[in-house]
Amino acid sequence: MPAVRSSHLVAPFADRLLAADVPALGVVQRAEVVAFVGRRVDGLPGFIRLGVTGVAAVFRVLLPLPGGWRIVSALSRRPLPLLGEYPRLVRSLAYAYIWERWPQTPTGRGGA
């Protein structure tokens, strides 16, 4: 287990992303998926976790700002190294968990 957890940085973005991508997911289910994503990020090897934590921190700082979700969404769609990969990482972890636990769950619009 890592000495420093990244899940508190990843959770707000993962929750917001899943609320937009998978609106059919209930609040309790979404919280379960967000916790799973956080555990997986915390379990990443040191150097990779460091990079993911850095990007997660940028997104975490932007989210509470007025218009923060629009800013984060715009950054997510750009072909910027790391910033564009972070939403894909969160989605891949979350979708794998959702489809394993609740395979009939429909996804929504799929944009960050």
Disulfide bonds with the S-S distance in Angstrom:
none
